[in-house]
Amino acid sequence: MSRVLRRWLLPSLGVVLGLLMVATSNHNATPLMLRISLVLVSLVPFARALGVPERVAYTAPGIALVVIWMLPW
């Protein structure tokens, strides 16, 4: 398997799986939040591949996770 394919395969699977799970979620908060977290964390390698600085690529989803998890449900 080529290096480029490996670099994009796992994050792509994470985003697709997370979006599918969010689309089919029921009204339970914890599974929904875990699915959204999966999508946010899976987006980090895409941001890095697009040239976003490493610190920003990891900090932005981290802040988003903290905000999402701290919201009242």
C-alpha positions, 0 to 999 in steps of 0.5 A: 500500500502506498504511503499516500494511500495510507495517509488518507485512508484511516482519516477518511474512514473516520470521517465517513464512519463518524458522519454516518453514525451522526446521521443515524443517531438517536436522541442520546447525548453521549453516543452523539457526542462521541460520534462528533468527536470522532469526526473532529479528531479524524479531520486533523490529518486532513488539515495537516495535509492541507498545510495548516500548521501543526499547532493550529491543526490540533488546537482547533479540534481540541477547543471544539471538543471542549466546547461541545462536551461542555454544552448542556444537553 
